[in-house]
Amino acid sequence: MNTRLRRQVAPWNLRNQGRSLAWTLDVAPKSRFSLPATGLGHGWEPMIIVALIGTLLLFGLLTLHSASSVMAQRVELPHYHYVGRQATGVLIGLLAMFVCARVPTGYWQRFAPHLMLGSLALLIVVILPFTHAIAPEVNGARRWLRVGVTVQPSDLAKLAVVAWTAAMLVRKREYLRSLRRGLAPFLVGWGLVLLPILLEPDLSTACLITATGMTMVFAGGARIGHFVFLGLLLIPLAGSVLVSGYRGARWKSLLLDPGTASDGPVFQTYQSLVALGSGGVTGVGFGEGRQKFGFLPEAHNDFIFAMIGEEWGFAGAVAVILCFLALIVVGFRIARQARNLFSQLLAVGIVSLIGLQAFLHIGVGLGVFPATGLSLPFISFGRTNLVVMLAAVGMLLAVAREAPGGEA
């Protein structure tokens, strides 16, 4: 009887074990953990990028409120005036980031020449002699278009040059070892954009665009000897530009007498170093900085890193630097995993643009470079630059989304 029961029960157990095994196989993970298909890509790299950007944006709004509240109240504006405008830029920029993350990178390759021509047209409008009504002179320069909203075309040109350079590198990859057929077309294209920027004048943006373009061309396979040759040819021109007028006075004071001139051409740099030195290790406390009370000009924009060092101290300044370093490392990792050459070079250009601008700004705050007027990405006040930088991050996420193993 026991034998008969075992014979009757055994098939039932096998059938149920089979169902259990099938159910287990159905729910078991079939691939490695990945993010949901949200358009931000799969894997940990896009998640880290989004986390870093979110951290910098939130920290930037806090720091901006502290740096700009006194300046706003001085002209009888609400203390939240500048941070409210920046928050609007954050919302628009995040929308641009999510849209660009969903746009296939092939569209940027196809429409890169149109972006270049569009940015060039806006740059020309800014410097025309009869457009002062919409492009007024501010602090001795004409850099903004005011057409209901204020737009800085040179910021748009940064991203246009990155996309155009990446597209051209794909087309010219067989000729990059040649100076005439490889590098010369890039110099012509960059020159068309840089000329109106220099006429604004905006030397710092022109240098940033040039450095970003050169980085991309070098990553694309150009010969380093060509860069040395061009550098030697440009030394006389660059020297004449850098030592003329107020730029020469700034360089002279910075190189010969750094950190000791409390007035004159390096007044801003001196006050920036005072702010950084006052912060110590942990800072004087959020909102307790003194340099924003009229001592440090453009504390909410060109010298916001000095405000970070004063209120958050050495620890806060290092934390910001580490955030940008992590952004660069993860961004280059995304570039390495890109599905094609254009996406790879586009990612290299975006990461180089953000990294170079950040560390030029930080270098100015530390007195390494004279005042340049470059903002700190995602932190300084300036909605055009903020929207452009967030759109660039969206394009970087699109590269990650299209990488092998990413969303189809």
Secondary structure, 3 states (H helix, E strand, C coil): CHHHHHHHHHHHHHHHHHHHHHHHHHHCCCCCCCCCCCCCCCCHHHHHHHHHHHHHHHHHHHHHHHHHHHHHHHCCCCCCHHHHHHHHHHHHHHHHHHHHHHCCHHHHHHHHHHHHHHHHHHHHHHHCCCCCCCCCCECCECCCEECCCEECHHHHHHHHHHHHHHHHHHHCCCCCCCHHHHHHHHHHHHHHHHHHHHHCCCHHHHHHHHHHHHHHHHHHCCCHHHHHHHHHHHHHHHHHHHCCHHHHHHHHHHHHCCCCCCCHHHHHHHHHHHHHHHHCCCCCCCCCCCCCCCCCCCCCCCCHHHHHHHHHHHHHHHHHHHHHHHHHHHHHHHHHCCCCHHHHHHHHHHHHHHHHHHHHHHHHHCCCCCCCCCCCCCCCCCHHHHHHHHHHHHHHHHHHHHCCCCCC
